[in-house]
Amino acid sequence: MGTGASAKGVYVPKLAWFTVANSFLRQNAEENESESNLTLPENSANSIDEAIEETIEIQNTPMMLPSKSKKRNRPQINKIDDSLDNAVKILKEVATRPAAAMNEFSIFGQHVASQLQALPLIEALIIQEEIQKLITSARLRYVQRSNVTISSSANDVTYHSTASLYTSDTTSDSAFSPTGSITNCFQNWTQP
């Protein structure tokens, strides 16, 4: 359907119910007047000239843009700079910390950990509990027998004692035999 078409060119659907629906709906609808968009009214030429003149006037008028204050951005930049400085400082501190010293005990601990991980969880937890009980009781005996003074700094805790260390008696075969229990192994530790 073209714009501005005549009454003869208006499309009428061929549906059986269209005439009934159209008669019902048209009772309240007003007829729309059809205008042709192919010709311009006479006064529209004047309105186009006026619109062009207004556009030229607007373009020639200097625009006042609100100036952004640089002072508002400075605190944000300073905060970012401070945050970056703090992050760099912390990273330098972490990088300069000495690495943990590896000794026979830390290696043994890693070895025990790998063996516990190879076991089923319940059995590993039972053995872990036994090991912890043995270590705790040995430390308690050691603390009770010695004169222990504790000095601490920000990062380290140092234990000073006048008691001697425990040494292992390797003469017992049950301590290292596959059938010997872990309890038997630690019971063979004696004080020199």
N, C-alpha and C positions, 0 to 999 in steps of 0.2 A: 504494500500500500504506500503510495507516495504522499508527501505532504502537500496539502492544498488540492487534493484530488476532488473531482466532482462527485455528485451523488451517485452517478452511474458506475463509477469506479470503486465504490466501497465494497469490500469483501463481505459476503454473507455466507456463513458456514452452512453446510448441507446436513447437519445433524438433525435427527428427528425431533429432539426436545428443544432445539435452539429457539424456535419461534415462540414456544410457550414461555421459556425462561426470559427471552428478550422482551416479550409483551409485559411480563410481570415486573421486570427490573426497570424498564423504560418509563413506567408510570411516574416514578419519582425523580428521574434524572432529567436535567435540562439539556437542551441541545447546545453543543459547543460550537461556537462560530469558528469557521476555518479561515485562517489567514495565509496568504501566500508569502513565503519567505524568499521569493525570487526578486521582488522589487522592494526598494527602500522607500520609506516615507520621506516627504520633502524635508521635514524638520530634523531628520536623523543626520543629514550632512552637516548641519550647523552644530549638532551636539558632538560630532566627531572632531570638528575643528576646535571646539571648546576644550575637549578632553586632551587634545595634543598640546594646546597652550598651557593647560594646568600642569601637564607632565613636564614641560620645559621649565616652568616657574619652579616646580619642586626640585628639579635637577640643579638649577642655578642657586638655590637657597643653601647657604652653608649649614652643614649639620653639626650640631653640638653633641659630641660623643662623651659620655661620662668617662672621666679619667680614672683608671684603676690605681689605687694607691699601692706603691711598691712596699710600703711599710707593713701592709697586711701579709704579704708573702714572706717577709723576712723571718718572723717567728717560726713559721712552718719549716723553712729551709734550715734555720738554726737547730730546730728539734731533730730534723733528719740528720744533719751533720753530727750532732751530739750522739745520736743513736748509732751512727756508723763508727764514730770514734770509740764508743764503749764496746761495740762488737769487735773491733780490731784489737782493742786492749785485752779483752777476754781471750780471743784467739791466740794472741801472743803469749799470755800466761799459760794457757793449756799446752802450747807448743814447747815451752821451755821447761815444763815439769819433767823430772827424770822418769824414765820408764821403770816399771816395777822390776826389781832384781829377780832373776831366775836363780833359784837354788835347788838343792835336792828335795826340799820339802814341797816347793811349789810344783815341781815336776812330778813328784809322787802323788800329789793331790790331783793333778790332771790325769795321771794314770788310773787312779782309783775311780775318778769320775767317768772315764771312758769304759771301765769295766762295769760300773753300776748301770750305765746306759745300755749295755749289751744284755742285761738281765731283764726278766719280766718285772713290771712295775712293782707289784706287791713284794716280791723277793728283794728287789733293790731297796725298797723303803725299810724293810726289816733289817737288812744289813747296814743301811745308813744309820738306823737307830742304834744298833749295837756299836758301831764305830764311834758315834757321838757319845754314847754312854762311857765307853772306855777312855776317850779323850777327856771328857768332863771329869771323871773320877781321878784320872792321873793329874790333871791340873789342880783339882781340889787338894789332893795329897801334897802336891808340890807347894801350893800356897800355904797350907797349914804348917808345913815343916820349915818354911823359909821366912825370912824377914823381907817382905816385899814392900817396896815403895814405888808408887806410881807417879810419874811426872808426865804431864801432857802439854803439848804445844797446839797450835792451831790445826795442824794436819797429822801429827804423829802421836802415838801413845807409846811410851817406853817403860818397860818393866825392869827394875833393878833388884837383884837378889843376891844374897850371900850363900845360898844353897848350891850344891853341885848338880850337874845334869844327870839324867838317867842314861845308862848305856844298855845295850842289848846283850843278853847271854845267848850266844849262838850254839851252845853245846847241846841243846835239846833238839832232837829230830822232829818232835811233834809240832814244834813251832812252825816249821816250814814244810811239813808233809802235806800232801793233798787232802788227807783225811783229817788232819788237825783243824780244829775250829779257829775262828778268828779270835775268840776269847783266850784260847790256849796260847796263841801267838803273843798277845799283849801281856799275858800273865808272866811271861818269861823275862820281862824287863826288870832289871834290878838296879839298885843304886850302888855305885862303886864304893 
